[in-house]
Amino acid sequence: MADVKICGIRTPADFDTCRDAGAAFIGMVFYPKSPRHLDDLTAQTLADHADRYGDDAPLRVALTVNMDDMQMDRVVAVAHPHLIQLHGDETPERAKAIIARYRLPIIKAIRVATAADLDCCADWNGIAEWLLFDAKGDPGGLPGGTGHSFDWRLLDGQAGSQKWMLAGGLDVDNVARAIATTGAKVIDISSGVESAPGQKDPERIRAFVSAAQIG
């Protein structure tokens, strides 16, 4: 059994579907190359809608990629997230500065293709609230949400002090196997619950959350 993070939601209706299905986190993407990117007005509308539920709602995660302070200021102002996801090449030093500036916990994405990609995990001890293991994509391409997976067996031995989430190529058909193989406590999905890039499918969301919760 695992909690679920639905990344890349774009509308209040998406949010309501995720909440009603039982998702623990939702992700708001701020990366112009992504089909899930939110402009300021759309993000503000979505955040205002979510705030009406108070604590009875999924935690909001702002997904960012190599943002400077000015860009991050704007994202935090419009999305008022509970967590900030760093999905680029941010260093631990940059992450510490972000935590100090916004007083928000972070999720650090680790893009994985080989065991060597996990060598950096210890660098994030005491800094990242969560690590997120995602498939490594093509250089210059999208940093996530591509539907690609990696060898989950590489995560053997990751049950240490750091909390982590699993992402990359997940769908309703493989989520139970992913949980059984990795022991993941949180599963992150984006393209696997879409009918087209950036278009969330309510039935797929409900089916996926149910499958992850059953394990």
C-alpha positions as CSV (number, residue, x, y, z in Angstrom):
1,M,0.0,0.0,0.0
2,A,1.3,3.4,-1.0
3,D,0.3,7.0,-1.0
4,V,0.0,8.8,-4.3
5,K,1.2,12.0,-5.8
6,I,-0.5,13.1,-9.0
7,C,1.8,15.5,-10.8
8,G,0.9,18.0,-13.4
9,I,-2.6,18.9,-12.6
10,R,-3.9,22.1,-14.3
11,T,-7.5,22.7,-13.3
12,P,-9.7,22.9,-10.2
13,A,-11.6,19.9,-11.6
14,D,-8.3,18.0,-11.7
15,F,-7.7,18.9,-8.1
16,D,-11.2,17.8,-7.0
17,T,-10.7,14.4,-8.8
18,C,-7.3,13.9,-7.0
19,R,-8.8,14.9,-3.6
20,D,-11.9,12.7,-4.0
21,A,-9.8,9.7,-5.1
22,G,-7.6,10.0,-2.1
23,A,-4.3,11.4,-3.4
24,A,-1.9,12.5,-0.7
25,F,0.0,15.1,-2.9
26,I,-0.7,17.0,-6.1
27,G,2.0,18.5,-8.2
28,M,1.9,21.9,-10.0
29,V,4.4,22.2,-12.8
30,F,6.3,25.4,-13.5
31,Y,8.5,24.5,-16.5
32,P,7.6,26.2,-19.8
33,K,8.8,23.2,-21.9
34,S,6.2,20.9,-20.3
35,P,2.7,20.5,-21.5
36,R,1.7,20.7,-17.9
37,H,3.2,24.1,-17.3
38,L,1.1,26.6,-15.4
39,D,1.1,30.3,-16.0
40,D,0.6,32.6,-13.0
41,L,-3.1,33.2,-13.4
42,T,-3.9,29.5,-13.8
43,A,-1.7,28.6,-10.9
44,Q,-3.3,31.3,-8.7
45,T,-6.8,30.1,-9.6
46,L,-5.9,26.5,-8.8
47,A,-4.3,27.3,-5.5
48,D,-7.2,29.5,-4.4
49,H,-9.6,26.7,-5.2
50,A,-7.5,24.2,-3.3
51,D,-7.2,26.5,-0.3
52,R,-11.0,26.4,0.2
53,Y,-10.6,22.8,1.5
54,G,-8.2,23.8,4.2
55,D,-6.3,20.9,5.7
56,D,-8.8,18.4,4.1
57,A,-6.9,18.3,0.8
58,P,-3.7,16.9,-0.8
59,L,-0.5,18.7,-0.1
60,R,0.5,21.0,-3.0
61,V,3.9,20.6,-4.5
62,A,5.4,23.2,-6.8
63,L,7.7,21.5,-9.3
64,T,10.6,23.8,-10.4
65,V,13.7,23.4,-12.5
66,N,16.8,25.4,-11.9
67,M,14.9,28.6,-10.9
68,D,16.6,31.7,-9.5
69,D,15.2,33.6,-6.6
70,M,13.0,35.9,-8.7
71,Q,11.3,33.1,-10.5
72,M,10.9,31.1,-7.3
73,D,9.4,34.1,-5.5
74,R,6.7,34.3,-8.1
75,V,5.9,30.6,-8.0
76,V,5.6,30.6,-4.2
77,A,3.4,33.7,-4.3
78,V,0.9,32.3,-6.8
79,A,0.9,28.6,-5.8
80,H,1.5,29.0,-2.0
81,P,2.8,25.4,-1.9
82,H,3.4,23.1,1.0
83,L,6.6,21.7,-0.6
84,I,8.9,22.8,-3.4
85,Q,10.2,20.1,-5.8
86,L,13.6,20.7,-7.3
87,H,13.7,18.7,-10.5
88,G,16.8,20.2,-12.2
89,D,20.5,20.3,-11.4
90,E,20.1,22.1,-8.1
91,T,22.9,21.6,-5.6
92,P,22.5,20.9,-1.9
93,E,23.8,24.5,-1.2
94,R,21.1,25.9,-3.5
95,A,18.5,23.8,-1.7
96,K,19.6,25.1,1.7
97,A,19.2,28.7,0.4
98,I,15.7,27.9,-0.9
99,I,14.7,26.3,2.4
100,A,16.0,29.3,4.4
101,R,14.2,31.8,2.1
102,Y,10.8,30.2,2.0
103,R,10.7,28.1,5.1
104,L,9.3,25.2,3.1
105,P,10.5,21.6,2.8
106,I,11.8,20.3,-0.5
107,I,11.6,17.2,-2.6
108,K,14.8,16.6,-4.6
109,A,14.4,14.6,-7.8
110,I,17.2,12.1,-8.5
111,R,17.2,11.0,-12.2
112,V,18.2,7.4,-12.4
113,A,19.6,5.2,-15.1
114,T,22.4,3.3,-13.4
115,A,23.5,2.6,-9.8
116,A,26.0,5.4,-10.0
117,D,23.2,7.9,-10.2
118,L,22.3,7.1,-6.6
119,D,25.7,8.0,-5.2
120,C,24.6,11.5,-4.5
121,C,21.7,10.5,-2.2
122,A,23.8,10.9,0.9
123,D,24.5,14.5,0.0
124,W,20.9,15.3,0.6
125,N,20.7,13.9,4.2
126,G,19.2,16.6,6.5
127,I,18.3,18.8,3.5
128,A,15.6,17.2,1.4
129,E,12.4,16.2,3.1
130,W,12.0,13.7,0.3
131,L,14.0,12.3,-2.5
132,L,12.1,11.4,-5.7
133,F,13.6,8.7,-7.9
134,D,12.6,9.3,-11.6
135,A,13.9,7.9,-14.9
136,K,16.7,9.8,-16.5
137,G,15.6,11.3,-19.8
138,D,17.5,12.5,-22.8
139,P,19.8,15.5,-22.2
140,G,17.9,18.7,-23.0
141,G,14.6,17.0,-22.8
142,L,11.8,17.1,-20.2
143,P,13.2,16.5,-16.7
144,G,10.2,14.3,-15.9
145,G,6.7,13.2,-16.9
146,T,7.9,11.4,-20.0
147,G,6.5,8.0,-19.2
148,H,9.9,6.3,-19.1
149,S,10.9,4.0,-16.3
150,F,14.2,2.6,-14.9
151,D,15.3,-0.6,-13.3
152,W,13.6,-0.6,-9.9
153,R,16.0,-3.1,-8.6
154,L,18.6,-0.3,-8.4
155,L,16.7,1.0,-5.3
156,D,17.6,-2.0,-3.2
157,G,19.1,-0.7,0.0
158,Q,17.4,2.7,-0.2
159,A,15.3,2.0,3.0
160,G,17.6,4.3,5.1
161,S,16.9,7.5,6.9
162,Q,15.7,9.5,3.9
163,K,12.1,9.4,2.8
164,W,11.6,8.8,-0.9
165,M,9.1,8.6,-3.7
166,L,9.1,6.5,-6.9
167,A,8.3,8.0,-10.3
168,G,8.8,7.1,-13.9
169,G,6.7,5.1,-16.3
170,L,4.1,4.1,-13.8
171,D,0.5,3.1,-14.6
172,V,-2.4,1.1,-13.2
173,D,-1.0,-2.1,-14.7
174,N,2.5,-1.9,-13.1
175,V,2.0,0.0,-9.9
176,A,1.5,-3.0,-7.7
177,R,4.6,-4.6,-9.0
178,A,6.5,-1.4,-8.5
179,I,5.5,-1.2,-4.9
180,A,6.3,-4.8,-4.3
181,T,9.7,-4.5,-5.9
182,T,10.9,-1.3,-4.3
183,G,8.9,-1.0,-1.1
184,A,8.0,2.6,-2.1
185,K,5.7,4.4,0.3
186,V,4.8,7.1,-2.1
187,I,4.2,6.7,-5.8
188,D,4.4,9.7,-8.2
189,I,2.5,9.7,-11.5
190,S,1.9,12.2,-14.3
191,S,1.6,10.9,-17.9
192,G,0.2,7.5,-16.7
193,V,-3.1,9.1,-15.8
194,E,-3.5,11.2,-18.9
195,S,-5.6,10.8,-22.0
196,A,-3.2,13.2,-23.9
197,P,-0.1,15.2,-22.8
198,G,-1.2,17.5,-20.0
199,Q,-4.8,16.3,-20.0
200,K,-5.6,14.4,-16.8
201,D,-8.2,11.6,-17.1
202,P,-10.5,11.3,-14.0
203,E,-11.1,7.6,-14.5
204,R,-7.4,6.8,-14.8
205,I,-6.7,8.8,-11.7
206,R,-9.3,7.0,-9.6
207,A,-8.1,3.6,-10.9
208,F,-4.5,4.4,-10.2
209,V,-5.0,5.7,-6.7
210,S,-7.1,2.6,-5.9
211,A,-4.5,0.2,-7.3
212,A,-1.7,1.9,-5.3
213,Q,-3.6,1.9,-2.1
214,I,-4.4,-1.8,-2.5
215,G,-0.8,-2.5,-3.4
